[in-house]
Amino acid sequence: MKMHQIPTPTMSQVTMLNDSITTAEFMVSALRDFFDKPLEEAQKLMLSIHRDGDGVCGVYPYEIAIYKAVCVRDKARALRFPLRLMVQEVK
């Protein structure tokens, strides 16, 4: 039997950007629902994003990072929030 080497997936971080319209409640909810953050961690990260302008939600294989970012963006748009997320390769 021939062994095949499985390539290591490209890892990417999802960063949430602050804006003046998206509510803190929505941000905390998104961090909990899509990034599996416990309540306390989600609240701290939301405050950090508000204070610093952005914050890393997590690091995932590229396809999963894109999927999570798109899901959050779509939910935000459905509620008329302009929330933006970035997906960047981790080197």
Secondary structure, DSSP 8 states (H G I E B T S, - for coil): ----------EEEEEEE--SSS-HHHHHHHHHHHH---HHHHHHHHHHHHHHSEEEEEEEEHHHHHHHHHHHHHHHHHTT---EEEEEE--
